[in-house]
Amino acid sequence: MLKQKLSQKLSQKLSPQQIQLMKLIQLPTIALEERIQEELEINPALEEAGEQEVEDPYDTSDELNDNEEIPAEDINVDEYLSDDDIPDYRLKANNHSPDDEEKQIPLSGGETFMDHLLGQLGMRRLTDRQRGLGEYLIGNIDDDGYIRRELIHIVDDLAFNQNVMTSEEELEEVLDVVQGLEPAGVGARDLRECLALQLNRRSQQAFTSIAQAILEDHFDAFTKKHYSKIMEKLEIEEETLRSALDEIIKLNPKPGSSFSGGSKAITQAITPDFYIQLKDGNVEYLLNARNAPELNISREYKNMLEHYKEQKTPSKSDKEAVLFVKQKIDSAKWFVEAVRQRQRTLLLVIDALVERQNAYFLTGDESDLQPMILKDIAEMTDLDISTVSRVASNKYAQTPYGTFLLKELFSESMTNDQGEEVSTREIKKYLKELIEGESKSKPLTDEKLAAALKEKGYPIARRTIAKYREQLGMPTARLRKEL
């Protein structure tokens, strides 16, 4: 049975301007430039300007007009023509910073890894069918030089996508040709095969046969560093095993990375979004926005409104034109203000970050890093936590101590034995130093690492040590062991 009833409901919806602003805030500098170019192409009322006077980026005295639909007769043309009615900052955005010394972004060029392989394949004596299969296999090689897909899946792809019927056996034959290309080890399907391919090409040394036996018959024990088992199975002494392992260590586990031309994809240089520097003992910061051009409203579109104003009896087409012009001008205003609001937000966040981590930026010592979470910066800036997260997630800062993501400055806190709050980054630093300084023949277990940190004043549980060690990309003690 259907019933009708009245109810009140309170909901919050984001305006188009707010949605656009959130998307812009998340963009790094290069992506912002691309977004601005896209907007310039789709909105003829927006254009790049010459040098303009920079307004105060923190001036928020005026807000954007709403984009409600109104009849052409009700449009106050003077509102769009008078500089008195339209604050200048809403018609332009100056996003340049004094970083003119970096005029260009370096781009990698030259022959790609795939081109290098295809060029070699073209010099082999193959049938047209074999060459086509070889090119398809090369297309499946990743940046490290591996074919990580099962051949049966590649057989299916060739059948469905290329209408080429083949078999695993035929692909195996062509794969042998691909694996004979340079660099050695390319086209391998796993690490064992990659190392074996390289070892087979090396001239036979005294311990090469033992190294081959380790890879072919005892690879699992080798990866787990069960050296005693290997010596027992191969009936060799420790010195012989060490010499054989030296042969394996010389091999390249990622043959694709050895190619000077780079990977299949062109590597893009990191462009810092912020510059943090020391001057006269003080920390200064600068927003890098050189790739965001100055923007303003097209004079041509203003002229269109002037023409409409002069019409005593505007035609229907004139009314439609002025509605179109109004829509484009409003859209341009919103975009310009969103770019400026993005700039204000980034400056607010970096200002709070520098204030919070001032000691670290003065010394570069990670022990000076203060515990800091997104909520701390949100409270300092009166911004939402999600906004701070968008700023920190993919923005880089160039400092005297290197270029890194802003999010790397954030860390949880823990209390040391003196009751002081310290950053987990500081603890990880000491943990890394302990592991790097340990005896490689007898590496420290997580229990011993926990005991060593406790002596330094950091009472940490073994499971926490294991978590930090994994975050640092360091394996367990057994896998760190060396002969």
Sequence and secondary structure as in RCSB ss.txt:
>XXXX:A:sequence
MLKQKLSQKLSQKLSPQQIQLMKLIQLPTIALEERIQEELEINPALEEAGEQEVEDPYDTSDELNDNEEIPAEDI
NVDEYLSDDDIPDYRLKANNHSPDDEEKQIPLSGGETFMDHLLGQLGMRRLTDRQRGLGEYLIGNIDDDGYIRRE
LIHIVDDLAFNQNVMTSEEELEEVLDVVQGLEPAGVGARDLRECLALQLNRRSQQAFTSIAQAILEDHFDAFTKK
HYSKIMEKLEIEEETLRSALDEIIKLNPKPGSSFSGGSKAITQAITPDFYIQLKDGNVEYLLNARNAPELNISRE
YKNMLEHYKEQKTPSKSDKEAVLFVKQKIDSAKWFVEAVRQRQRTLLLVIDALVERQNAYFLTGDESDLQPMILK
DIAEMTDLDISTVSRVASNKYAQTPYGTFLLKELFSESMTNDQGEEVSTREIKKYLKELIEGESKSKPLTDEKLA
AALKEKGYPIARRTIAKYREQLGMPTARLRKEL
>XXXX:A:secstr
               HHHHHHHHHHHS HHHHHHHHHHHHHH TTEEE SS     TT   S         GGG 
 HHHHH TTTS GGGSEE    S TT     B  S  HHHHHHHHHTTS   HHHHHHHHHHHHT  TTSB  S 
HHHHHHHHHHHS     HHHHHHHHHHHTTSSSTTTTBSSHHHHHHHHHHHS   TTHHHHHHHHHHSHHHHHTT
 HHHHHHHHT  HHHHHHHHHHHHTS S GGGG TT  SS  B    SEEEEEETTEEEEEE  TTS  EEE HH
HHHHHHHHHH SS  HHHHHHHHHHHHHHHHHHHHHHHHHHHHHHHHHHHHHHHHHTHHHHHH  GGG   B HH
HHHHHHT  HHHHHHHHHS EEEETTEEEEGGGG B EEE TTS EEEHHHHHHHHHHHHHTS TTS   HHHHH
HHHHHTT    HHHHHHHHHHTT   HHHH   
